[in-house]
Amino acid sequence: MFLLIIYPILVIIILFLWSQFFSKNGRSSGNKISPMHYKTIPSPKGLVPIFGHLLQLKKNPHEKIKEWYEEHGNIFKIKFGSVDTIVLTEYPVIKEAFIENGPAFVQRFVRRSRTDLNKGVNLANSNGEYWKNLKTILLTEMTNSKLKRLEHYIQQEAEGVSDYFASVAKSGEIQDPANYIKLYSMNVILKFLFGIHYPYTVEGHSDHMLATIRRYFRSTGQPFPGDFIPLLYPFTKDKPKEYFQDYATIREFVSEIAKTRLDTMDMTLEPNNILDSLLIQHKKVGDIPLYGVIATCIDLVLAGSDTTGNSLLFIIIALCNNPEIQETLYEELVATFGVDQQVSYSDKSKTPYLCAIIKEAYRRFPAAPLSVPHYLDRDVEFRGYLLPKGSQVFQNVYSTHLSEKEWDRPMEFKPERFLEQQTSKPIIPFGLGSRSCVGMNLAENEIYILAATLFRKYKFMRPTSEKLSEDGIFGLALQSPDFKIKVEQR
Ligand code: HEM
């Protein structure tokens, strides 16, 4: 009985002391500059021993962080358990950190819950030379000329989704378009990665994959206490269960494709897709383990599916809520493409209004609201502050894009903001600096082609006069809310 009472008390005391020790450790470094010279980094109140600010971030972290930004300004510090977390907001601040001080900010913050899944040999979780090597291979696969050569992949997928909407328009039914739009995004990345795709049929295996990816992205965006309070880790290991199960499902799918291809591939021939290029590097150079190939392909399937899919869904929501914008867009598209000319990336310059709508959607509904956390491997002097070594760093994309200080009526969907290229403000949906999104060109092209194809052929409408919700659901990718629409053939 005595032990039952004393044991939890002891654990709490040890956790507290440990968290204090770690937080001091984070601040120490080889840099001997006296902290006296620096301004104190603002920090919200409500710090709880052991947990820091974590408990306040349970629901909608992006909204809570926006509240703190409005209170504390463009540089502030919060605590994730024992880990100092620096939140940077507004374009000039993020640019100064991630471009002008690039080497100090380039590293990824590695969480144990991630490395337990993939041993840290994937692109998104690795650092140093290994990461550079992977990034170079992937960027070579996504150059504009390579994307141009494979443009027909995207055009075919866009036709597949368009046929689905033709059938919806014919039936006159009210439909939830989410699965078909997300299937398009997943199919595009599966084609580039493996040369495969799922058919656009009702309720296939693809639905299971899409649901798995959606769940995974929602949970992986959340801070897991065990990652930030080391002594808690053994107790929270393997939790949340769904997160580990979902990753295992996707790993099984990708491993099978990669291993089969490795057994059958002729390494003397040109690579057919991204997987081939990674396998050639694995086999011929030997610096990427097979497990690294698989884990990096998983990154691409995950990051390539949910981000672009949600961006497209938010565009549909915004244009249903703003029918006059949809009509102006339709006029531009008909004038540019007539009724049946195929849409190509190279048409972007002919459709400034569509490009402005896409930018406004990136701004208003940023697909990665807090980007992917970075890490400081040294103390950094920044704008009069000393940012401590060991900190996690957020590019606060969400607040940057919705800041009242930076944007006129930021919650309104106004593509006109981006019609004047010279005067329009920069946005950062894909992050900034050398760690920024590797799939940016692909994402921009696939969003452009599907948006141009669909809004030229169909009119999308709300089922009632009530506006569709525009509230994103937090995850590593901001998810669109559930909604239904009516579709009319133009
Ligand atoms: C609207 C679409 C997309 C948005 C808004 C987006 C946004 C982002 C952001 C903000 C980051 C973190 C950047 C940083 O750490 O500084 C990122 C990283 C990443 N993205 Fe995307 N992304 C999108 C689409 C894609 C696509 C289509 C792919 C796959 C081809 C992809 C693959 C990745 C990967 C692998 C990383 C990790 C890069 C690294 O750690 O070096 N993303 N993305």
Residues whose N, C-alpha, C, O or C-beta is under 5 A from the ligand:
A	BS01	HEM	L123 A124 D299 L300 A303 G304 T307 T308 S311 A367 A368 S371 V372 P429 F430 G431 L432 R435 S436 C437 V438 G439 L442 A443
